[in-house]
């Protein structure tokens, strides 16, 4: 499935939106991601107000990630065997149900941290099935030569949601948790409707029976493709160590003293940097030395994390978050494009499922790690240690995965 250099040469512009199916999946990603961001801000603020324990903020991420990890072989196989667009629509409907339940218990005044954790576990289960299906759907909706632009624009949908969603969530939470959850419910419902409207695309189905060998084919493929393995593992360990997002409520309330609205702005600051970078990459894809660029961006992400950890000045903290968002987007763009272009369509669901678990691990377990370490040594030292770890990972990967360092182009083998 690796295209020729002529067919796969990245093109610039927003031309990919002329494909109706991709335009709809783009809308799905924006609405779903925005709704999830509103939920994330509201849940984080609500849980911290209930317990004032940073460890519980880490558990919020862990409960959402656990289903993706435990069901990794099943979710990928489902995306390769069944209608990917209907999987996305059904799972978003499930997320609507979970959000409605949190809204009901909050409105009723009977919400507890254990209720939230249980519903987040179910919420994470639906998300675990949706993510590989939605990601694997994109290559079915655009020509291969336009995939790099589609990946960049698809990534920008997430970052657009990261900018707007947390800001909306923080503002609406001031009006009441019920208002925030109600808005999230509407956004997720809109995403489910758009998913159901996507035209049925061509999809190569898995012919073999559901054996252990077929279920684990995605993991085996990643293991044998060293460039793909290096890119995915870099994301895993770098953000696993450097993730500080789970501790944002502590910084917003106790260090920077900017409240729930400021918490939304902190999330949005990372989104601004990432969105600007994604839009730039949509028009001007990286043409050369993509491996080196990815490693350098990861190193800079860790450095900015350290500066953010020590900062008690709002403008400096926000500036570091903007740069962190930009560098993270470069890494995401390179990784996702490499994975999509180098994976056969009949394996994309299983490969994307494994990659989604890695992304979830780097974010959700990274948040759990940050919360646990913060409980042991303090919030600021925990973030500093994470930043140092990210910088070290980038340096180690440059020598451990020379194939990744030597990758020059997204569209070819070299």
Secondary structure, DSSP 8 states (H G I E B T S, - for coil): ----HHHH----SSGGGGSHHHHHHHHHHHHHHHHHHHHHHHHHHHHHHHH--HHHHHHHHHHHHHHHHHTHHHHHHHHHHS-HHHHHHHHHHHHHHHHHHHHHHHHHT---HHHHHHHHHHHHHHHHHHHHHHHHHHHHHS-GGGHHHHHHHHHHHHHHHHHHHHHHHHHHHHH-HHHHHHHHHHHHHHHHHHHHHS---------S-S-HHHHTHHHHHHHH-HHHHHHHHHHHHHHHHH--GGGHHHIIIIIS--HHHHHHHHHHHHHHHHHHHHHHHHHS---S-HHHHHHHHHHHHHHHHHHHHH---HHHHHHHHHHHHHHHHHHHHHHHHHHHHTS-HHHHHHHHHHHHHHHHIIIIIHHHHHHHHHHHH-HHHHHHHHHHHHHHHHHHHHHH-HHHHT---SSS--
